[in-house]
Amino acid sequence: MKSRKQKRKKDAKGIPMINANAAGIDVSASFHILEVPEGRNGVNVKEFGAFTEDLYAIAAWLKYCKITTVAMESTGVYWRQLYMVLIEENFEVFLVHADLPKMFQVARLMKEMQCGYRDFIVAHC
C-alpha cells in the first residue's frame, strides 16, 4: 500500500499542463533568470544580464526554444524594458505578482511536484 505522501505526489503530477510552450522569467535589476520546459535546449534554466543587448538575447533564446508565452515575476519596475522587447518580438507576455504562489497556496503542490514556482505558474495557471 502506498504511503499518503506518495499518493499526494501522484495526484499533484496529475494536474493538466495548459501551455507546453511557456517559459518563466524571474526579473531583477542586474540579471534575469529564465526557465523553459525540459527538453527544449540542453539547459532549461539560464541567466541573462539586464542590458538591452541581453534582453534581445533573451528573446532570441526563447524563440530558439520554441516558446510562445512568457510569465515574468518582478517586484520592481525592472520588468518594463524586457516586456517591451518581448512584445516587440511577438511573445504573449504575462506579469505575475511575486506573491502569487502564496495567494493561491500552491507552494505545497510545487514542493510535491519538485518544480520551481515559475514553471508551475506558467504551466498550470
A tleap script that builds the chain and sets N, CA, C and O, in Angstrom:
source leaprc.protein.ff14SB
mol = sequence {
  NMET LYS SER ARG LYS GLN LYS ARG LYS LYS
  ASP ALA LYS GLY ILE PRO MET ILE ASN ALA
  ASN ALA ALA GLY ILE ASP VAL SER ALA SER
  PHE HIE ILE LEU GLU VAL PRO GLU GLY ARG
  ASN GLY VAL ASN VAL LYS GLU PHE GLY ALA
  PHE THR GLU ASP LEU TYR ALA ILE ALA ALA
  TRP LEU LYS TYR CYS LYS ILE THR THR VAL
  ALA MET GLU SER THR GLY VAL TYR TRP ARG
  GLN LEU TYR MET VAL LEU ILE GLU GLU ASN
  PHE GLU VAL PHE LEU VAL HIE ALA ASP LEU
  PRO LYS MET PHE GLN VAL ALA ARG LEU MET
  LYS GLU MET GLN CYS GLY TYR ARG ASP PHE
  ILE VAL ALA HIE CCYS
}
set mol.1.N position { 0.842 -1.185 0.000 }
set mol.1.CA position { 0.000 0.000 0.000 }
set mol.1.C position { 0.888 1.250 0.000 }
set mol.1.O position { 1.881 1.314 0.725 }
set mol.2.N position { 0.520 2.240 -0.820 }
set mol.2.CA position { 1.307 3.466 -0.920 }
set mol.2.C position { 1.085 4.360 0.291 }
set mol.2.O position { -0.002 4.421 0.865 }
set mol.3.N position { 2.153 5.044 0.654 }
set mol.3.CA position { 2.020 5.984 1.757 }
set mol.3.C position { 1.195 7.189 1.303 }
set mol.3.O position { 0.994 7.408 0.108 }
set mol.4.N position { 0.735 7.941 2.256 }
set mol.4.CA position { -0.082 9.126 1.950 }
set mol.4.C position { 0.702 10.139 1.122 }
set mol.4.O position { 0.156 10.758 0.209 }
set mol.5.N position { 1.999 10.306 1.448 }
set mol.5.CA position { 2.835 11.267 0.729 }
set mol.5.C position { 2.997 10.851 -0.734 }
set mol.5.O position { 2.919 11.698 -1.624 }
set mol.6.N position { 3.220 9.561 -0.995 }
set mol.6.CA position { 3.357 9.085 -2.368 }
set mol.6.C position { 2.056 9.298 -3.143 }
set mol.6.O position { 2.089 9.668 -4.317 }
set mol.7.N position { 0.925 9.069 -2.503 }
set mol.7.CA position { -0.362 9.246 -3.168 }
set mol.7.C position { -0.575 10.715 -3.543 }
set mol.7.O position { -1.015 11.000 -4.656 }
set mol.8.N position { -0.272 11.659 -2.634 }
set mol.8.CA position { -0.421 13.080 -2.934 }
set mol.8.C position { 0.505 13.505 -4.060 }
set mol.8.O position { 0.124 14.317 -4.903 }
set mol.9.N position { 1.717 12.965 -4.083 }
set mol.9.CA position { 2.665 13.319 -5.139 }
set mol.9.C position { 2.124 12.911 -6.497 }
set mol.9.O position { 2.258 13.653 -7.470 }
set mol.10.N position { 1.527 11.763 -6.566 }
set mol.10.CA position { 0.947 11.295 -7.813 }
set mol.10.C position { -0.221 12.189 -8.231 }
set mol.10.O position { -0.355 12.536 -9.405 }
set mol.11.N position { -1.058 12.556 -7.272 }
set mol.11.CA position { -2.199 13.435 -7.567 }
set mol.11.C position { -1.721 14.799 -8.059 }
set mol.11.O position { -2.306 15.354 -8.989 }
set mol.12.N position { -0.657 15.353 -7.447 }
set mol.12.CA position { -0.140 16.662 -7.840 }
set mol.12.C position { 0.402 16.630 -9.258 }
set mol.12.O position { 0.241 17.599 -10.001 }
set mol.13.N position { 1.037 15.537 -9.648 }
set mol.13.CA position { 1.559 15.436 -11.004 }
set mol.13.C position { 0.444 15.268 -12.024 }
set mol.13.O position { 0.669 15.456 -13.220 }
set mol.14.N position { -0.747 14.920 -11.572 }
set mol.14.CA position { -1.866 14.734 -12.476 }
set mol.14.C position { -2.518 16.032 -12.935 }
set mol.14.O position { -3.480 15.999 -13.703 }
set mol.15.N position { -2.012 17.170 -12.479 }
set mol.15.CA position { -2.556 18.461 -12.901 }
set mol.15.C position { -2.255 18.639 -14.385 }
set mol.15.O position { -1.105 18.498 -14.799 }
set mol.16.N position { -3.263 18.945 -15.184 }
set mol.16.CA position { -3.015 19.060 -16.631 }
set mol.16.C position { -2.171 20.288 -16.972 }
set mol.16.O position { -2.328 21.351 -16.372 }
set mol.17.N position { -1.282 20.123 -17.939 }
set mol.17.CA position { -0.486 21.239 -18.419 }
set mol.17.C position { -1.309 22.008 -19.440 }
set mol.17.O position { -1.831 21.421 -20.389 }
set mol.18.N position { -1.428 23.297 -19.255 }
set mol.18.CA position { -2.238 24.129 -20.136 }
set mol.18.C position { -1.431 24.658 -21.308 }
set mol.18.O position { -1.933 24.714 -22.430 }
set mol.19.N position { -0.198 25.044 -21.062 }
set mol.19.CA position { 0.614 25.638 -22.126 }
set mol.19.C position { 2.022 25.048 -22.091 }
set mol.19.O position { 2.835 25.420 -21.244 }
set mol.20.N position { 2.303 24.139 -23.001 }
set mol.20.CA position { 3.608 23.477 -23.038 }
set mol.20.C position { 4.688 24.361 -23.652 }
set mol.20.O position { 5.873 24.051 -23.534 }
set mol.21.N position { 4.305 25.455 -24.305 }
set mol.21.CA position { 5.265 26.358 -24.944 }
set mol.21.C position { 5.441 27.637 -24.144 }
set mol.21.O position { 5.559 28.721 -24.716 }
set mol.22.N position { 5.458 27.515 -22.831 }
set mol.22.CA position { 5.564 28.681 -21.958 }
set mol.22.C position { 6.860 28.639 -21.164 }
set mol.22.O position { 7.404 27.570 -20.884 }
set mol.23.N position { 7.340 29.817 -20.810 }
set mol.23.CA position { 8.553 29.951 -20.004 }
set mol.23.C position { 8.302 30.932 -18.879 }
set mol.23.O position { 7.366 31.730 -18.936 }
set mol.24.N position { 9.134 30.873 -17.865 }
set mol.24.CA position { 9.048 31.799 -16.747 }
set mol.24.C position { 10.335 32.587 -16.621 }
set mol.24.O position { 11.423 32.072 -16.880 }
set mol.25.N position { 10.199 33.835 -16.224 }
set mol.25.CA position { 11.371 34.697 -16.037 }
set mol.25.C position { 11.288 35.364 -14.673 }
set mol.25.O position { 10.277 35.975 -14.325 }
set mol.26.N position { 12.360 35.238 -13.909 }
set mol.26.CA position { 12.497 35.960 -12.648 }
set mol.26.C position { 13.316 37.207 -12.967 }
set mol.26.O position { 14.503 37.119 -13.281 }
set mol.27.N position { 12.671 38.361 -12.884 }
set mol.27.CA position { 13.281 39.627 -13.301 }
set mol.27.C position { 13.885 40.335 -12.096 }
set mol.27.O position { 13.245 40.454 -11.051 }
set mol.28.N position { 15.128 40.808 -12.247 }
set mol.28.CA position { 15.744 41.619 -11.196 }
set mol.28.C position { 16.495 42.780 -11.840 }
set mol.28.O position { 16.513 42.911 -13.064 }
set mol.29.N position { 17.099 43.601 -11.032 }
set mol.29.CA position { 17.750 44.805 -11.537 }
set mol.29.C position { 18.969 44.504 -12.403 }
set mol.29.O position { 19.186 45.192 -13.401 }
set mol.30.N position { 19.762 43.508 -12.059 }
set mol.30.CA position { 21.021 43.284 -12.769 }
set mol.30.C position { 21.078 42.002 -13.594 }
set mol.30.O position { 21.990 41.834 -14.405 }
set mol.31.N position { 20.131 41.106 -13.404 }
set mol.31.CA position { 20.105 39.877 -14.197 }
set mol.31.C position { 18.688 39.316 -14.225 }
set mol.31.O position { 17.846 39.686 -13.407 }
set mol.32.N position { 18.438 38.425 -15.170 }
set mol.32.CA position { 17.144 37.757 -15.306 }
set mol.32.C position { 17.398 36.265 -15.415 }
set mol.32.O position { 18.310 35.839 -16.124 }
set mol.33.N position { 16.600 35.470 -14.720 }
set mol.33.CA position { 16.727 34.020 -14.780 }
set mol.33.C position { 15.523 33.472 -15.533 }
set mol.33.O position { 14.376 33.741 -15.178 }
set mol.34.N position { 15.802 32.694 -16.584 }
set mol.34.CA position { 14.756 32.116 -17.414 }
set mol.34.C position { 14.672 30.623 -17.186 }
set mol.34.O position { 15.679 29.952 -16.960 }
set mol.35.N position { 13.451 30.117 -17.250 }
set mol.35.CA position { 13.214 28.690 -17.122 }
set mol.35.C position { 12.273 28.262 -18.242 }
set mol.35.O position { 11.159 28.773 -18.358 }
set mol.36.N position { 12.726 27.330 -19.058 }
set mol.36.CA position { 11.919 26.787 -20.147 }
set mol.36.C position { 11.654 25.319 -19.851 }
set mol.36.O position { 12.365 24.720 -19.044 }
set mol.37.N position { 10.635 24.720 -20.493 }
set mol.37.CA position { 10.372 23.300 -20.262 }
set mol.37.C position { 11.587 22.438 -20.618 }
set mol.37.O position { 12.352 22.769 -21.523 }
set mol.38.N position { 11.748 21.347 -19.905 }
set mol.38.CA position { 12.862 20.448 -20.166 }
set mol.38.C position { 12.777 19.883 -21.578 }
set mol.38.O position { 11.689 19.667 -22.111 }
set mol.39.N position { 13.935 19.650 -22.169 }
set mol.39.CA position { 13.994 19.067 -23.493 }
set mol.39.C position { 13.985 20.084 -24.627 }
set mol.39.O position { 14.045 19.689 -25.791 }
set mol.40.N position { 13.913 21.366 -24.332 }
set mol.40.CA position { 13.910 22.402 -25.369 }
set mol.40.C position { 15.312 22.768 -25.798 }
set mol.40.O position { 15.559 23.056 -26.969 }
set mol.41.N position { 16.216 22.756 -24.860 }
set mol.41.CA position { 17.606 23.106 -25.100 }
set mol.41.C position { 18.382 22.331 -24.038 }
set mol.41.O position { 17.792 21.950 -23.027 }
set mol.42.N position { 19.627 22.091 -24.215 }
set mol.42.CA position { 20.387 21.314 -23.247 }
set mol.42.C position { 20.207 21.787 -21.818 }
set mol.42.O position { 20.249 20.984 -20.886 }
set mol.43.N position { 20.007 23.077 -21.639 }
set mol.43.CA position { 19.837 23.672 -20.311 }
set mol.43.C position { 18.445 24.295 -20.256 }
set mol.43.O position { 18.071 25.056 -21.148 }
set mol.44.N position { 17.673 23.975 -19.208 }
set mol.44.CA position { 16.339 24.565 -19.139 }
set mol.44.C position { 16.266 25.795 -18.237 }
set mol.44.O position { 15.234 26.463 -18.200 }
set mol.45.N position { 17.343 26.108 -17.507 }
set mol.45.CA position { 17.405 27.324 -16.700 }
set mol.45.C position { 18.656 28.082 -17.124 }
set mol.45.O position { 19.750 27.518 -17.155 }
set mol.46.N position { 18.493 29.353 -17.448 }
set mol.46.CA position { 19.617 30.141 -17.937 }
set mol.46.C position { 19.539 31.558 -17.371 }
set mol.46.O position { 18.451 32.104 -17.186 }
set mol.47.N position { 20.703 32.145 -17.100 }
set mol.47.CA position { 20.773 33.509 -16.572 }
set mol.47.C position { 21.279 34.463 -17.646 }
set mol.47.O position { 22.239 34.169 -18.358 }
set mol.48.N position { 20.610 35.617 -17.750 }
set mol.48.CA position { 20.992 36.664 -18.697 }
set mol.48.C position { 21.192 37.960 -17.929 }
set mol.48.O position { 20.669 38.124 -16.827 }
set mol.49.N position { 21.947 38.877 -18.512 }
set mol.49.CA position { 22.116 40.209 -17.938 }
set mol.49.C position { 20.863 41.052 -18.161 }
set mol.49.O position { 19.853 40.562 -18.666 }
set mol.50.N position { 20.942 42.320 -17.780 }
set mol.50.CA position { 19.781 43.205 -17.862 }
set mol.50.C position { 19.963 44.360 -18.842 }
set mol.50.O position { 19.122 45.257 -18.902 }
set mol.51.N position { 21.060 44.347 -19.616 }
set mol.51.CA position { 21.262 45.395 -20.607 }
set mol.51.C position { 20.422 45.109 -21.852 }
set mol.51.O position { 19.950 43.989 -22.043 }
set mol.52.N position { 20.238 46.116 -22.689 }
set mol.52.CA position { 19.383 45.982 -23.869 }
set mol.52.C position { 19.800 44.811 -24.744 }
set mol.52.O position { 18.945 44.055 -25.206 }
set mol.53.N position { 21.089 44.648 -24.979 }
set mol.53.CA position { 21.540 43.530 -25.812 }
set mol.53.C position { 21.187 42.186 -25.174 }
set mol.53.O position { 20.916 41.214 -25.878 }
set mol.54.N position { 21.192 42.134 -23.840 }
set mol.54.CA position { 20.801 40.916 -23.125 }
set mol.54.C position { 19.316 40.625 -23.305 }
set mol.54.O position { 18.915 39.467 -23.419 }
set mol.55.N position { 18.497 41.681 -23.332 }
set mol.55.CA position { 17.057 41.493 -23.496 }
set mol.55.C position { 16.738 40.896 -24.864 }
set mol.55.O position { 15.867 40.035 -24.985 }
set mol.56.N position { 17.440 41.352 -25.879 }
set mol.56.CA position { 17.250 40.776 -27.211 }
set mol.56.C position { 17.812 39.355 -27.283 }
set mol.56.O position { 17.297 38.522 -28.030 }
set mol.57.N position { 18.856 39.078 -26.517 }
set mol.57.CA position { 19.381 37.710 -26.441 }
set mol.57.C position { 18.363 36.782 -25.772 }
set mol.57.O position { 18.229 35.619 -26.153 }
set mol.58.N position { 17.654 37.302 -24.782 }
set mol.58.CA position { 16.584 36.530 -24.134 }
set mol.58.C position { 15.531 36.159 -25.163 }
set mol.58.O position { 15.132 34.998 -25.259 }
set mol.59.N position { 15.076 37.148 -25.937 }
set mol.59.CA position { 14.048 36.892 -26.949 }
set mol.59.C position { 14.537 35.862 -27.969 }
set mol.59.O position { 13.776 34.983 -28.373 }
set mol.60.N position { 15.785 35.963 -28.382 }
set mol.60.CA position { 16.335 35.015 -29.361 }
set mol.60.C position { 16.387 33.601 -28.783 }
set mol.60.O position { 16.054 32.636 -29.471 }
set mol.61.N position { 16.805 33.476 -27.520 }
set mol.61.CA position { 16.882 32.156 -26.896 }
set mol.61.C position { 15.495 31.541 -26.727 }
set mol.61.O position { 15.311 30.342 -26.936 }
set mol.62.N position { 14.521 32.370 -26.348 }
set mol.62.CA position { 13.153 31.870 -26.213 }
set mol.62.C position { 12.608 31.386 -27.555 }
set mol.62.O position { 11.936 30.356 -27.620 }
set mol.63.N position { 12.896 32.124 -28.618 }
set mol.63.CA position { 12.468 31.684 -29.952 }
set mol.63.C position { 13.153 30.376 -30.329 }
set mol.63.O position { 12.517 29.484 -30.891 }
set mol.64.N position { 14.430 30.255 -30.028 }
set mol.64.CA position { 15.174 29.028 -30.312 }
set mol.64.C position { 14.552 27.834 -29.577 }
set mol.64.O position { 14.530 26.716 -30.093 }
set mol.65.N position { 14.049 28.089 -28.369 }
set mol.65.CA position { 13.415 27.042 -27.562 }
set mol.65.C position { 11.944 26.843 -27.920 }
set mol.65.O position { 11.252 26.055 -27.275 }
set mol.66.N position { 11.458 27.552 -28.946 }
set mol.66.CA position { 10.069 27.453 -29.421 }
set mol.66.C position { 9.046 27.835 -28.343 }
set mol.66.O position { 8.008 27.191 -28.193 }
set mol.67.N position { 9.366 28.888 -27.608 }
set mol.67.CA position { 8.482 29.415 -26.571 }
set mol.67.C position { 7.581 30.480 -27.200 }
set mol.67.O position { 8.046 31.301 -27.992 }
set mol.68.N position { 6.306 30.465 -26.850 }
set mol.68.CA position { 5.363 31.460 -27.359 }
set mol.68.C position { 4.775 32.341 -26.260 }
set mol.68.O position { 4.315 33.451 -26.528 }
set mol.69.N position { 4.791 31.846 -25.025 }
set mol.69.CA position { 4.194 32.557 -23.898 }
set mol.69.C position { 5.217 32.687 -22.778 }
set mol.69.O position { 5.957 31.749 -22.484 }
set mol.70.N position { 5.247 33.865 -22.156 }
set mol.70.CA position { 6.214 34.127 -21.089 }
set mol.70.C position { 5.488 34.721 -19.887 }
set mol.70.O position { 4.662 35.623 -20.031 }
set mol.71.N position { 5.805 34.205 -18.701 }
set mol.71.CA position { 5.330 34.803 -17.454 }
set mol.71.C position { 6.537 35.395 -16.750 }
set mol.71.O position { 7.524 34.702 -16.503 }
set mol.72.N position { 6.454 36.680 -16.430 }
set mol.72.CA position { 7.548 37.371 -15.753 }
set mol.72.C position { 7.141 37.665 -14.316 }
set mol.72.O position { 6.032 38.130 -14.055 }
set mol.73.N position { 8.048 37.389 -13.395 }
set mol.73.CA position { 7.817 37.702 -11.993 }
set mol.73.C position { 8.795 38.797 -11.613 }
set mol.73.O position { 10.008 38.637 -11.754 }
set mol.74.N position { 8.258 39.915 -11.128 }
set mol.74.CA position { 9.102 41.037 -10.756 }
set mol.74.C position { 8.473 41.792 -9.599 }
set mol.74.O position { 7.256 41.966 -9.541 }
set mol.75.N position { 9.317 42.236 -8.681 }
set mol.75.CA position { 8.809 43.016 -7.553 }
set mol.75.C position { 9.026 44.510 -7.754 }
set mol.75.O position { 8.508 45.316 -6.981 }
set mol.76.N position { 9.775 44.889 -8.768 }
set mol.76.CA position { 10.063 46.304 -9.021 }
set mol.76.C position { 9.652 46.705 -10.417 }
set mol.76.O position { 8.751 46.105 -11.003 }
set mol.77.N position { 10.302 47.708 -10.947 }
set mol.77.CA position { 9.976 48.242 -12.272 }
set mol.77.C position { 10.884 47.672 -13.363 }
set mol.77.O position { 10.809 48.093 -14.518 }
set mol.78.N position { 11.730 46.727 -13.002 }
set mol.78.CA position { 12.742 46.228 -13.928 }
set mol.78.C position { 12.169 45.389 -15.064 }
set mol.78.O position { 12.879 45.085 -16.022 }
set mol.79.N position { 10.909 45.015 -14.975 }
set mol.79.CA position { 10.263 44.208 -15.994 }
set mol.79.C position { 9.908 45.012 -17.237 }
set mol.79.O position { 9.735 44.421 -18.303 }
set mol.80.N position { 9.793 46.319 -17.147 }
set mol.80.CA position { 9.234 47.142 -18.232 }
set mol.80.C position { 9.994 47.023 -19.553 }
set mol.80.O position { 9.372 46.802 -20.592 }
set mol.81.N position { 11.305 47.161 -19.541 }
set mol.81.CA position { 12.072 47.097 -20.785 }
set mol.81.C position { 11.999 45.700 -21.403 }
set mol.81.O position { 11.839 45.560 -22.615 }
set mol.82.N position { 12.115 44.678 -20.570 }
set mol.82.CA position { 12.018 43.311 -21.067 }
set mol.82.C position { 10.640 43.053 -21.660 }
set mol.82.O position { 10.517 42.411 -22.703 }
set mol.83.N position { 9.623 43.547 -21.003 }
set mol.83.CA position { 8.254 43.409 -21.508 }
set mol.83.C position { 8.142 44.001 -22.913 }
set mol.83.O position { 7.576 43.378 -23.812 }
set mol.84.N position { 8.679 45.198 -23.097 }
set mol.84.CA position { 8.598 45.863 -24.405 }
set mol.84.C position { 9.328 45.058 -25.486 }
set mol.84.O position { 8.832 44.935 -26.606 }
set mol.85.N position { 10.487 44.518 -25.162 }
set mol.85.CA position { 11.242 43.714 -26.132 }
set mol.85.C position { 10.468 42.451 -26.488 }
set mol.85.O position { 10.368 42.095 -27.662 }
set mol.86.N position { 9.922 41.774 -25.485 }
set mol.86.CA position { 9.191 40.534 -25.756 }
set mol.86.C position { 7.921 40.779 -26.566 }
set mol.86.O position { 7.590 39.984 -27.446 }
set mol.87.N position { 7.213 41.856 -26.285 }
set mol.87.CA position { 6.026 42.208 -27.068 }
set mol.87.C position { 6.438 42.526 -28.505 }
set mol.87.O position { 5.780 42.099 -29.454 }
set mol.88.N position { 7.514 43.267 -28.657 }
set mol.88.CA position { 8.027 43.610 -29.982 }
set mol.88.C position { 8.393 42.353 -30.780 }
set mol.88.O position { 8.269 42.329 -32.005 }
set mol.89.N position { 8.839 41.325 -30.085 }
set mol.89.CA position { 9.231 40.062 -30.725 }
set mol.89.C position { 8.063 39.066 -30.807 }
set mol.89.O position { 8.269 37.888 -31.097 }
set mol.90.N position { 6.848 39.541 -30.553 }
set mol.90.CA position { 5.599 38.766 -30.720 }
set mol.90.C position { 5.404 37.621 -29.733 }
set mol.90.O position { 4.856 36.581 -30.100 }
set mol.91.N position { 5.840 37.792 -28.494 }
set mol.91.CA position { 5.545 36.825 -27.448 }
set mol.91.C position { 4.271 37.251 -26.722 }
set mol.91.O position { 3.954 38.438 -26.650 }
set mol.92.N position { 3.552 36.278 -26.190 }
set mol.92.CA position { 2.437 36.560 -25.291 }
set mol.92.C position { 3.057 36.679 -23.898 }
set mol.92.O position { 3.661 35.726 -23.406 }
set mol.93.N position { 2.910 37.842 -23.262 }
set mol.93.CA position { 3.631 38.119 -22.018 }
set mol.93.C position { 2.647 38.393 -20.887 }
set mol.93.O position { 1.677 39.133 -21.049 }
set mol.94.N position { 2.923 37.774 -19.730 }
set mol.94.CA position { 2.136 37.988 -18.526 }
set mol.94.C position { 3.063 38.436 -17.410 }
set mol.94.O position { 4.151 37.886 -17.239 }
set mol.95.N position { 2.634 39.430 -16.653 }
set mol.95.CA position { 3.361 39.863 -15.475 }
set mol.95.C position { 2.688 39.215 -14.276 }
set mol.95.O position { 1.503 39.430 -14.022 }
set mol.96.N position { 3.456 38.418 -13.541 }
set mol.96.CA position { 2.912 37.648 -12.423 }
set mol.96.C position { 3.389 38.278 -11.127 }
set mol.96.O position { 4.573 38.575 -10.972 }
set mol.97.N position { 2.472 38.482 -10.203 }
set mol.97.CA position { 2.809 39.058 -8.905 }
set mol.97.C position { 3.701 38.088 -8.134 }
set mol.97.O position { 3.477 36.878 -8.159 }
set mol.98.N position { 4.696 38.614 -7.460 }
set mol.98.CA position { 5.675 37.785 -6.751 }
set mol.98.C position { 5.039 36.932 -5.661 }
set mol.98.O position { 5.567 35.869 -5.334 }
set mol.99.N position { 3.929 37.366 -5.096 }
set mol.99.CA position { 3.276 36.612 -4.024 }
set mol.99.C position { 2.194 35.675 -4.529 }
set mol.99.O position { 1.456 35.108 -3.724 }
set mol.100.N position { 2.079 35.498 -5.825 }
set mol.100.CA position { 1.023 34.639 -6.371 }
set mol.100.C position { 1.036 33.235 -5.779 }
set mol.100.O position { -0.030 32.732 -5.425 }
set mol.101.N position { 2.190 32.577 -5.653 }
set mol.101.CA position { 2.154 31.236 -5.060 }
set mol.101.C position { 1.570 31.228 -3.651 }
set mol.101.O position { 0.884 30.278 -3.274 }
set mol.102.N position { 1.829 32.263 -2.878 }
set mol.102.CA position { 1.275 32.324 -1.524 }
set mol.102.C position { -0.223 32.577 -1.583 }
set mol.102.O position { -0.987 31.973 -0.830 }
set mol.103.N position { -0.645 33.468 -2.475 }
set mol.103.CA position { -2.062 33.823 -2.537 }
set mol.103.C position { -2.922 32.624 -2.925 }
set mol.103.O position { -4.041 32.485 -2.432 }
set mol.104.N position { -2.426 31.776 -3.783 }
set mol.104.CA position { -3.205 30.630 -4.241 }
set mol.104.C position { -2.804 29.338 -3.545 }
set mol.104.O position { -3.304 28.267 -3.889 }
set mol.105.N position { -1.906 29.430 -2.570 }
set mol.105.CA position { -1.479 28.305 -1.750 }
set mol.105.C position { -1.015 27.123 -2.601 }
set mol.105.O position { -1.413 25.982 -2.367 }
set mol.106.N position { -0.168 27.412 -3.593 }
set mol.106.CA position { 0.354 26.336 -4.426 }
set mol.106.C position { 1.746 25.899 -3.987 }
set mol.106.O position { 2.328 24.995 -4.587 }
set mol.107.N position { 2.277 26.522 -2.962 }
set mol.107.CA position { 3.630 26.171 -2.518 }
set mol.107.C position { 3.714 24.686 -2.158 }
set mol.107.O position { 4.712 24.031 -2.462 }
set mol.108.N position { 2.685 24.159 -1.519 }
set mol.108.CA position { 2.677 22.746 -1.136 }
set mol.108.C position { 2.706 21.852 -2.377 }
set mol.108.O position { 3.450 20.873 -2.427 }
set mol.109.N position { 1.896 22.193 -3.370 }
set mol.109.CA position { 1.875 21.407 -4.610 }
set mol.109.C position { 3.223 21.458 -5.321 }
set mol.109.O position { 3.706 20.442 -5.820 }
set mol.110.N position { 3.825 22.636 -5.365 }
set mol.110.CA position { 5.115 22.770 -6.047 }
set mol.110.C position { 6.178 21.933 -5.358 }
set mol.110.O position { 7.025 21.328 -6.016 }
set mol.111.N position { 6.133 21.899 -4.036 }
set mol.111.CA position { 7.108 21.100 -3.300 }
set mol.111.C position { 6.915 19.623 -3.635 }
set mol.111.O position { 7.887 18.897 -3.844 }
set mol.112.N position { 5.668 19.185 -3.683 }
set mol.112.CA position { 5.388 17.794 -4.008 }
set mol.112.C position { 5.762 17.461 -5.451 }
set mol.112.O position { 6.196 16.347 -5.746 }
set mol.113.N position { 5.589 18.436 -6.346 }
set mol.113.CA position { 5.905 18.213 -7.756 }
set mol.113.C position { 7.393 18.393 -8.028 }
set mol.113.O position { 7.873 18.053 -9.110 }
set mol.114.N position { 8.127 18.926 -7.051 }
set mol.114.CA position { 9.559 19.172 -7.178 }
set mol.114.C position { 9.873 20.044 -8.395 }
set mol.114.O position { 10.754 19.721 -9.192 }
set mol.115.N position { 9.145 21.147 -8.524 }
set mol.115.CA position { 9.406 22.080 -9.621 }
set mol.115.C position { 9.440 23.499 -9.061 }
set mol.115.O position { 8.971 23.743 -7.949 }
set mol.116.N position { 9.988 24.421 -9.822 }
set mol.116.CA position { 10.050 25.813 -9.422 }
set mol.116.C position { 8.696 26.479 -9.587 }
set mol.116.O position { 7.872 26.012 -10.374 }
set mol.117.N position { 8.451 27.561 -8.859 }
set mol.117.CA position { 7.139 28.198 -8.947 }
set mol.117.C position { 6.898 28.807 -10.309 }
set mol.117.O position { 5.753 28.841 -10.761 }
set mol.118.N position { 7.956 29.304 -11.003 }
set mol.118.CA position { 7.750 29.868 -12.336 }
set mol.118.C position { 7.236 28.787 -13.280 }
set mol.118.O position { 6.304 29.000 -14.055 }
set mol.119.N position { 7.869 27.625 -13.191 }
set mol.119.CA position { 7.465 26.505 -14.040 }
set mol.119.C position { 6.022 26.109 -13.740 }
set mol.119.O position { 5.246 25.842 -14.657 }
set mol.120.N position { 5.660 26.071 -12.445 }
set mol.120.CA position { 4.309 25.696 -12.050 }
set mol.120.C position { 3.282 26.727 -12.525 }
set mol.120.O position { 2.264 26.363 -13.112 }
set mol.121.N position { 3.545 28.002 -12.274 }
set mol.121.CA position { 2.599 29.061 -12.644 }
set mol.121.C position { 2.383 29.090 -14.144 }
set mol.121.O position { 1.245 29.178 -14.605 }
set mol.122.N position { 3.449 29.017 -14.903 }
set mol.122.CA position { 3.338 29.094 -16.356 }
set mol.122.C position { 2.577 27.904 -16.904 }
set mol.122.O position { 1.729 28.068 -17.781 }
set mol.123.N position { 2.852 26.739 -16.421 }
set mol.123.CA position { 2.276 25.530 -16.988 }
set mol.123.C position { 0.847 25.267 -16.519 }
set mol.123.O position { 0.066 24.661 -17.253 }
set mol.124.N position { 0.489 25.707 -15.318 }
set mol.124.CA position { -0.777 25.283 -14.744 }
set mol.124.C position { -1.759 26.391 -14.412 }
set mol.124.O position { -2.844 26.107 -13.905 }
set mol.125.N position { -1.417 27.644 -14.680 }
set mol.125.CA position { -2.333 28.739 -14.344 }
set mol.125.C position { -2.777 29.464 -15.598 }
set mol.125.O position { -3.551 30.418 -15.518 }
savepdb mol mol.pdb
quit
